[in-house]
Amino acid sequence: MSQAQAVGPILRILGLAIELLGVTILMLSGRNDAVDVGSRFGITTNQIWGTVIVGFALWATGTALIFARKGRTQRKDAADLDRDAS
């Protein structure tokens, strides 16, 4: 796998990890037992939601890159098959 092919999966994994971290912090900061993780690190709820959105955007970009590459290779394979059939 070349470096250009690795960008999509890396962005997907990184985005998913960031999104999971944001949702976990949001969930823990909503507990009622005085364990507010967000305020302990000085993070507001809006900043946590921003982190979740950034993680989703990275995941969506990585997914789009993967599907765009698959679409190009499938079109190329179909063109090669059409040329060979002629």
N, C-alpha and C positions, 0 to 999 in steps of 0.2 A: 504494500500500500504506500503510495507516494505521499508526500507532505500535503499536496493539494487535496487528495482524497481523504485525508485524516481530519481535515478541518470540520466537516459536517458532524461526524460522530463526537468529536471533542466538544464542540459547541453544545450538542444535545446533552451530553453527560454533565458538563459544567452548568448549563442552564437548569437542568433538573436538580442538581445538588444545591444551587443557590435558592431555587424555588422551595425545595424541601426545608432548607435552613430557615427561610423566612416564615414558612407556615408553622414550623415547629416553635419558633420564637413567639409568633403570634398566639399560638395555642397556649404556650406556657405563661405568656403575659396576661392571658385572660382568666387564669385561675384565681380563686378567691381565698387562697391560704397565705396571702402576703408574700408570695414568691413571684414578684414581678420581674421577669428576666429582662424585658425591654428597658424598664427604668433603671435596672441595675447597670446596664451598659450605656445608659443615656440615649436610648433610641425611642422615638415616639411611634405611635401606631401607624401614622402616615408614612414614616420612613420604612417601617417593616413591610407595608403594602407595596411601597416603591420597590423594595428588594424582590418581592414576589413577582412583580410585573417585569422587572429586568430579567429575572431568571426565566420567566415564560418567553420573553422576547428572544433570549439567546437560544432556548430550546426550539422555538419556531423557526429561527433563522437556520439552525443546524439541520432541522428536518427539511426545510425548503432546499438547502444545498444538496442534501442527499438525494431527494427526489428529482431535482434538476439534473444531477449527474446521471441518474438511472434513466431518465427520459432521453438524454442525449445518446447514451450508449444503446438504448433500444432502437432509436431512430436510425443510428448508424448501422446496427445489425440488420434492420429491415431493409435499408438501402443496399447493403451488401448482398442480401438474399435476392432482392429484385434484380440487381445487376448480374448475379450469377445465373438467375433463371432465364435471362434474355439471351 
